[in-house]
């Protein structure tokens, strides 16, 4: 079944045009354009030297004369020839009608190209004539067997790179998915995350907020776990999401995408930057995508518009710089925050369905010749707020928000957004410029230069505001004027990407197949998402005095009795002249002050990356290849927020409590470097077996520059005061009968000795400091009692029954940020108060009493801290570093001509990100965080086992061009998983476990095509024996492994649906000029049966305490999308699409913000190509 291909195809001849956009351009762009101009002088000579339109690679017969193994079954001739030309890497020339209705006997065995064609065309009445190197013409035979040369020649396409990638989904030994530009253009994306909708099992976290992509594969997400690269560059950045901690975002523009390749699981695939959970590899458009076949120059113009959107009613950013007194309805709050009236969400009507307030324009110009090619593309998209759907809203209406189990996790979205409502803060403006220039130099060298600039403005809702609003809306008797939603200020971001690449692939060389690149990304942005109110004015002592006096004045007239807001006693209302009109007081007048509004919730981010990648593939023998690779990346992050002092205080509606958390735990600054090297061997001992073996080495270093700077300035919340070393717990243990008798004896001796004392003994003791013999005997008896008890509190009495217990205390040490259960008396043997013994109480009655009882410490124990030395308080943080090796093995077995079996064992390591190291430096009370002191000497280590089976179903359906199915089982364990705790400390949990079954299939008959994908997830758990014990130190009732994760862990929000299904069906009509298609996506409802079982116990609510947030659950979702595409002529095509055809009211899986997704959206567009 394995489809074997040539290694490379050299691009066809190129011509060049040089469009220059107006305005200033970065130096890199000017360099690219200047370099392109140099090609003009060589252009006429290059054009004359080019004698044919074939690529250089097919102008040599070396590849054609070589033999190779083919396994093409009997079937329709057109299908057999299409597959053969793809595998052989040739141009096949002929009239399509010659193959119509004919069948080929196929070809099996080892042949050169000419002999293989003879086998394929046997008994068809056709022959293939070689007309040029790598070029064959299909023609008929006369009755005498001579060739009929009167056939019109039509050039067929060269091997299709995209088709090869689609084939790899069923051929490669790593489970993968692929979509090309044609697929991406079928359906409009309301958000960048929608590009994954057709890729089963691949999600983006928080899809409707932030206008970015956060990949989630098999329940894993986060920086470095699922790297997303764009043309081999990384630009992801972490953002602070208040109660949801950190979120990893990739800001991209899907309009420039030409393909997306996803690998599920770690690999050593060349050109893929793989993490512990897989990789997402995005490529942007190339000159060949724009220039028509056989031409040297091309222009593509795309215009597209969508309905179901509406421009925001207000520009929330426009208030910055204004005087709040000039804004109708604006009021000044008590913390200098400005409250501005918010728009009421609109409900869509017929006009809104087709108003095209979401529109895209894109212009791309490309040119090429044999020396160079050049592309410049500019895309702009303006999108308003979208409208929610209307069907199925009842699922988000009557959920029990106060349920004790996960039923409370299903939000009542309709209390915030009515069905058909405008969803505020979902608008965006995207503008992208892409410039590429490739040079094809002598001796098979290729140089590539590229620059891309993304300017992005997008509205988003802060998690704290959203969850607070939802909580207020749940209050039954809350008097709400309007809906508790707002139009927040837009975030602004600029992302620049630079890349210089080199490839050297000498024809015929077994030792050199070299690829390298040097790249840099620079991200600069501001978000208004600290959790504080967005609008503030600067402090004014006169204004503060006025506010205090005005608050007291109003209180004195409110009819209330009690201390005034200033803290003064109530009788001041009568005795203070400034408060009592009878004493001359008048209502305070607002003093003159600066009312200019500034952004009080701003977060500024500068995130730069620079990297170098190199790899070389060597064919050591005919059946053994080795690929060596290396990479380096340098990263710097600098974040800051508006100062707390300027953004209010308290916990009131100004949101300062959330801002405080952001200021102290959110913004981080640091530096990070990582080096890696790998080697991978690929061995084909037989034609039916391929083995691979390789390893990767990683080394990293990281430094918390932000903490170092704060300590240099001796900012209070950066001080290192203490380290948590243990948890103390007390408990009672029943005295044995022998111990009780001993205690009674000692106590009786003491009582007898005490009773024997006379007044003289006491007077001598008290007044003369003389110990009489009787007093000495009494003291000796008392000391014996105390020694037995172990101190004054060594024994306590259960007063109900008069039973004596030892009062024991133990400190369980903290190891790696968690209580060490193995050193606790209740780690292996939890406290069981039903375990009793028979004894006699103080009344002489037989009773059953517990052997051990719980002490007076809380369920998590009492924290024990070690105070740090004074010289450590402002000490600079230490530099963190680590290294690791990761092996990978795989086997691919072609068990029959149409079936292949795969097996993989792969490991990959991940070291902590800047944010993970820096965000844990100092926690509450000056407590030093775990990772900041210990680092991650043990990185996350993913161990992935995978087996798969793929079958070419054309064996059973010979009339189909393509029909494949693949079934895979995966089992992944990530040891030392880096994650946060309920106290915002970041530690390493024992392991994350993931397993499941995945199915992918496709068919294509030429007229009809379709696919079906499904995933069933068996296990998604976070495990840690010590952490689970630390949640319930006496009874140890929390399971060691919890589905999703433990309270407040971010991985709990990565829980994927139990199962999901993607299905597509399409048809090509009117000689393939018209294409119609349908896509259905199904996600099962979120569920966590294990957590429900725990919460429904009598102790569940006690042990499962969430400090910051509860994850949002979604109901089952069934969405349908449709599209139509019509090619009017070679220069014009039209598209029409409808997403969410049934207008569902739904919430995306793994949402962090309670907002519904877009309702039914109609999109229409035109594409012009010249």
Buried (B, 14 or more C-beta within 10 A) or exposed (E): BBBBBBEBBBBBBBBBBEBEEEEEBBEBBBBBBEBBEEBEEBBEEBBEEBEEEBBBBBBEBEBBEEEBBBBBBBBBBBBBBBBBBBBBBBBBBBBEEBBEEBBBBBBBEEBBBBBBBEBBBEEBEBBBBBEBBBBBBBBBBEEEEEBEEEBEEBBBEBBBBBBBBBBBBBBBBBBBBBBBBEBBBBBBBBBBBBBBBBBBBBBBBBBBBBBBBBBBBBBBBBBBBBBBBBBBBBBBBBBBBBBBBBBBBBBBBBBBBBBBBBBBBBBBBBBBBBBBBBBBBBBBBBBBBBBEEEBBBBBBBBBBBBBBBBEBBEEBBEBBEBBBEEBEEBEBBBBBBBBBBBBBBBBBEEEBBEBBBBBBBBBBBBBBBBBBBBBBBBBBBBBBBBBBBBBBBEBBEEBEBEBBBBBBBBBBBBBBBBBBBBBBBBBBBBBBBBBBBBBBEEEBBBBBBBBBBBBBBBBBBBBBBBBBBBEEBBEEEEEEEEBBBBBBBBBBBBBBBBBBBBBBBEEEEEEEBBBBBBBBBBBBBBBBBBBBBBBBBBBBEEBBEBBBBBBBBEBBEEEEEEEBBEEBEEEBBEEBEEBBEEEEBEEBEEEEBEBEBBBBBBBBBBBBBBBBBBBBBBBEEEEBBBBBBBBBBBBBBBBBBBEBEBBBBEEBBBBBBBBBBBBBBBBBBBBBBBBBBBBBBBBBEEBBEBBBBBBBBBBBBBBBBBBBBBBEEEEEBBBBBBBBEBBBBBBBBBBEEEBBEBBEEBBEBBBEBBEEBEEEBEEBBEEEEEBBEBBEBBBEBBEBBBEBBEEEEBBBEBEEBEBBBBBBEBBBBBBBBBBBBEBBBBBEEBBEEEEEEEBBBBEEEEBEBBBBBBBEBEBBBBBBBEEBEEEBBBEEBEEBBBBBEBBBBBBBBBEBBBBBBBBBBBBBBBBBBBBBBBBBBBBEEBBBBBBBBBBBEBBBBBBBBBBBBBBBBBBEBBEBBBBBBBBBBBBBBBBBBBBBBBBBBBBBBBBBBBBBBBBBBBBBBBEEBBBBBBBBBEBBBBBBBBBBBBBBBBBBBBBBBBBBBBBBBBBBBBBBBBBBBBBBBBBBEEEEEBBBBBBBBBBBBBBBEBBBEBBEEEBBEEBBEEEBBBBBBBBBBEBBBBBBBBBEEEEBBBBBBBBBBBBBBBBBBBBBBBBBBBBBBBBBBBBEBB
